[in-house]
Amino acid sequence: MSQVRERQNVTELTAVDLGSTVNTTPIITAIETTIAQESNVALRELITESVNATTTSLEKKMATLVQSPVVLRNSFAENYTKAFAEITQNVDVVTKQKMAVVETLANSKYQVHSVKSIELGVQELLAATTTTTLATAVEKMMNEVQAEHYAIFSESIASVVENASVAIGFTIVEVKQTGAAITVIALNEQGQSIQTNVTVDKKTSRVDLVSETFGINDKSCDNILNKFDIELEKAGLKYRKTDIKWKETVDWVPTNPLKKPVITPAIKFDRKKLVNKHLKS
């Protein structure tokens, strides 16, 4: 008997030291570097003012909270609209949009691997001269940001899974990555294992966490995965829904191969009696 436990739509986790577990840089670092190089002094000062007002509290949050790309994307438009409405400077619409986009991005909890790609995106954004070219620049930049954050979010989950596995006695851990998918295989001293897959749905952008037990022939796997979930919860891992399925274990050899099978004796018929009965009728 084994169990498959699917934690659907992982939204965030908190107990992650990104500096030591995942190669990442807060997106605010790339923004500040790019803004400092902006040749338009007036624009540079306007954006720097709005960004500086929000980065102090943000840096503390970035060290402890990692949210899913789905959550961050859903909140981006709302935060942009709010930032745009709060701009009081007397500037044109395109400049106002640039200020709102950069402020929203600086306030977000996005993380990236490559600072350079984000710097190029911000440069194209600041160079836009119309609302159309600005929208195109934002779309291109945010697609790259989303892709980088997906990778970091998945790696962060894998790190939490590894720690949770060790905490419940599955101390031999191997992490495998194929594209965006990450698999964490953890074994204990009894040869039992938990295989956990971090998957990203390309259509819905949803991140799921699916664990399956191996080498456990009774329903104790339920208790093991319950303990595993407790460790995940300690790390602040949150998800929308849990789906649990059971799998029957198929043995390669019989449990007791020496035990003789019970054979039901064949029913014997008296042919002579059957013939006589037929003739009488």
Secondary structure, DSSP 8 states (H G I E B T S, - for coil): -EEEEEEEEEEEE----HHHHS--EEHHHHHHHHHHT-S-HHHHHHHHHHHHTTHHHHHHHHTT-EE-HHHHHHHHHHHHHHHHHH--S---HHHHHHHHHHHHHHHS--EES-HHHHHHHHHHHHH--SHHHHHHHHHHHHHHHHHHHHHHHHHHHHHHHHHHHHHTT--EEEEEEETTEEEEEEE-TTS-EEEEEEEE-TTT--EEEEEEEES--STHHHHHHHHHHHHHHHTT-EEEEEEEEEE----SS-SSTTS-----------HHHHHHHHHH-
